[in-house]
């Protein structure tokens, strides 16, 4: 299988727990795109949804510990992402859809890039600034 989304080391934030979660997101997104995966699409969507819910709690708690000033906005982005994925999961369940459309997959990929690669970089930079000020 050709991977839909290929993990790149430059996506690392140098925050091990979050980096491991982000890497796992890539694995789960690739499973959604795998036309040969015999696992029902709803099951694969649930796996991504559960992972994101757990990850967002870990990320929120981390951002609280570093007193990230953009925490409310960041958590709003999390809530929106979960709502959109839940909506997709419901549509797939109702329609008995066996695979995601290319538009649906591209939407998930775009979210991954925008949030994980762009937005999370902002708090990673903030975190490094805090660390640099520590004695």
C-alpha contacts under 8 A as a table, 3 or more apart, distances in Angstrom:
res1	aa1	res2	aa2	distance
1	X	34	X	7.17
3	X	6	X	5.98
3	X	30	X	6.01
4	X	29	X	7.82
4	X	30	X	5.52
4	X	33	X	6.37
5	X	26	X	6.34
5	X	29	X	7.32
5	X	30	X	6.16
5	X	109	X	7.46
6	X	26	X	7.26
7	X	11	X	7.71
7	X	23	X	6.71
7	X	26	X	6.52
8	X	11	X	5.71
8	X	12	X	7.87
9	X	12	X	5.66
11	X	117	X	6.13
12	X	15	X	7.61
12	X	19	X	5.69
13	X	16	X	7.77
13	X	18	X	7.61
13	X	19	X	6.25
13	X	120	X	7.80
13	X	121	X	6.65
13	X	124	X	5.91
14	X	19	X	6.92
14	X	124	X	7.81
15	X	18	X	5.63
15	X	19	X	5.93
15	X	124	X	7.73
16	X	19	X	5.02
16	X	20	X	6.06
17	X	20	X	5.27
17	X	21	X	6.35
18	X	21	X	5.02
18	X	22	X	6.10
18	X	55	X	7.59
18	X	58	X	7.89
18	X	59	X	7.00
19	X	22	X	5.05
19	X	23	X	6.12
20	X	23	X	5.12
20	X	24	X	6.23
21	X	24	X	5.03
21	X	25	X	6.23
21	X	51	X	7.99
21	X	55	X	6.51
22	X	25	X	4.95
22	X	26	X	6.57
22	X	116	X	7.28
23	X	26	X	5.24
23	X	27	X	6.63
24	X	27	X	4.97
24	X	28	X	6.25
25	X	28	X	5.06
25	X	29	X	6.00
25	X	48	X	7.00
25	X	51	X	7.49
25	X	52	X	7.79
26	X	29	X	5.08
26	X	30	X	6.08
27	X	30	X	5.16
27	X	31	X	6.33
28	X	31	X	5.00
28	X	32	X	6.50
28	X	44	X	7.37
28	X	47	X	7.28
28	X	48	X	5.81
29	X	32	X	5.11
29	X	33	X	6.60
29	X	48	X	7.26
29	X	108	X	7.70
29	X	109	X	7.85
30	X	33	X	5.08
30	X	34	X	6.19
31	X	34	X	5.06
31	X	37	X	7.03
31	X	44	X	6.88
32	X	35	X	7.99
32	X	41	X	6.86
32	X	44	X	6.14
32	X	45	X	6.99
32	X	99	X	7.70
32	X	100	X	7.28
32	X	105	X	7.85
33	X	99	X	7.59
33	X	100	X	7.09
33	X	105	X	6.93
34	X	37	X	5.50
35	X	99	X	6.97
37	X	40	X	7.95
39	X	43	X	6.65
39	X	44	X	6.80
40	X	43	X	5.31
40	X	44	X	6.52
40	X	98	X	6.99
41	X	44	X	5.04
41	X	45	X	6.09
41	X	92	X	7.70
41	X	97	X	7.53
41	X	98	X	5.80
41	X	99	X	6.36
42	X	45	X	5.03
42	X	46	X	6.07
42	X	89	X	6.37
42	X	92	X	6.74
42	X	93	X	6.42
43	X	46	X	5.02
43	X	47	X	6.26
44	X	47	X	5.08
44	X	48	X	6.48
45	X	48	X	5.19
45	X	49	X	6.09
45	X	85	X	7.94
45	X	89	X	6.32
46	X	49	X	4.91
46	X	50	X	6.00
46	X	89	X	7.54
47	X	50	X	5.28
47	X	51	X	6.12
48	X	51	X	5.07
48	X	52	X	6.08
49	X	52	X	5.14
49	X	53	X	6.16
49	X	82	X	7.06
49	X	85	X	6.91
49	X	86	X	7.49
50	X	53	X	5.11
50	X	54	X	6.25
51	X	54	X	5.25
51	X	55	X	5.96
52	X	55	X	4.89
52	X	56	X	5.86
52	X	82	X	7.54
53	X	56	X	5.29
53	X	57	X	6.51
53	X	82	X	7.45
54	X	57	X	5.33
54	X	58	X	6.47
55	X	58	X	5.10
55	X	59	X	6.02
56	X	59	X	4.97
56	X	60	X	5.85
56	X	75	X	7.89
56	X	78	X	6.62
57	X	60	X	5.09
57	X	61	X	6.11
58	X	61	X	5.23
58	X	62	X	6.19
59	X	62	X	5.03
59	X	63	X	6.15
60	X	63	X	5.09
60	X	64	X	6.19
60	X	71	X	7.41
60	X	75	X	6.93
61	X	64	X	5.05
61	X	65	X	6.34
62	X	65	X	5.17
62	X	66	X	6.56
63	X	66	X	5.28
63	X	67	X	6.01
63	X	68	X	5.25
63	X	71	X	6.50
63	X	123	X	7.65
64	X	67	X	4.89
64	X	68	X	6.29
64	X	71	X	7.32
65	X	68	X	7.85
66	X	127	X	6.84
66	X	130	X	7.90
67	X	71	X	7.87
68	X	71	X	5.52
68	X	123	X	6.93
68	X	126	X	7.50
69	X	72	X	7.96
70	X	73	X	5.55
70	X	74	X	6.10
71	X	74	X	5.02
71	X	75	X	6.03
72	X	75	X	5.20
72	X	76	X	6.17
73	X	76	X	4.98
73	X	77	X	6.38
74	X	77	X	5.14
74	X	78	X	6.49
74	X	119	X	7.95
75	X	78	X	4.86
75	X	79	X	6.27
76	X	79	X	5.05
76	X	80	X	6.21
77	X	80	X	5.12
77	X	81	X	6.16
78	X	81	X	5.17
78	X	82	X	6.25
79	X	82	X	5.19
79	X	83	X	6.15
80	X	83	X	5.07
80	X	84	X	6.17
81	X	84	X	5.21
81	X	85	X	6.19
81	X	111	X	7.79
82	X	85	X	5.11
82	X	86	X	6.03
83	X	86	X	5.10
83	X	87	X	6.11
84	X	87	X	5.05
84	X	88	X	6.22
85	X	88	X	4.98
85	X	89	X	6.08
86	X	89	X	4.97
86	X	90	X	6.18
87	X	90	X	5.14
87	X	91	X	6.28
88	X	91	X	5.12
88	X	92	X	6.15
89	X	92	X	5.14
89	X	93	X	6.14
90	X	93	X	5.04
90	X	94	X	6.10
91	X	94	X	5.17
91	X	95	X	6.01
92	X	95	X	5.32
92	X	96	X	5.61
92	X	97	X	4.94
92	X	98	X	7.68
93	X	96	X	5.13
93	X	97	X	6.85
94	X	97	X	7.88
97	X	100	X	7.29
100	X	103	X	7.98
100	X	104	X	5.89
100	X	105	X	6.28
101	X	104	X	5.12
101	X	105	X	6.26
102	X	105	X	5.04
102	X	106	X	5.93
103	X	106	X	5.03
103	X	107	X	6.03
104	X	107	X	5.04
104	X	108	X	6.42
105	X	108	X	5.18
105	X	109	X	6.20
106	X	109	X	4.91
106	X	110	X	5.94
107	X	110	X	5.04
107	X	111	X	6.16
108	X	111	X	5.07
108	X	112	X	6.21
109	X	112	X	5.02
109	X	113	X	6.29
110	X	113	X	5.16
110	X	114	X	5.98
111	X	114	X	5.11
111	X	115	X	5.80
111	X	116	X	7.79
112	X	115	X	5.46
112	X	116	X	5.31
112	X	117	X	6.87
113	X	116	X	5.63
113	X	117	X	4.83
113	X	118	X	6.42
114	X	117	X	5.89
114	X	118	X	5.10
114	X	119	X	6.37
115	X	118	X	5.52
115	X	119	X	4.73
115	X	120	X	6.19
116	X	119	X	5.96
116	X	120	X	5.09
116	X	121	X	7.36
117	X	120	X	6.06
117	X	121	X	6.14
118	X	121	X	5.34
118	X	122	X	6.99
119	X	122	X	5.42
119	X	123	X	7.28
120	X	123	X	5.44
120	X	124	X	6.22
121	X	124	X	4.91
121	X	125	X	6.06
122	X	125	X	5.23
122	X	126	X	6.31
123	X	126	X	4.82
123	X	127	X	5.98
124	X	127	X	4.97
124	X	128	X	6.24
125	X	128	X	5.12
125	X	129	X	6.29
126	X	129	X	5.13
126	X	130	X	6.40
127	X	130	X	5.10
127	X	131	X	6.25
128	X	131	X	4.94
128	X	132	X	6.08
129	X	132	X	5.09
129	X	133	X	6.48
130	X	133	X	5.30
130	X	134	X	6.58
131	X	134	X	5.20
132	X	135	X	7.93
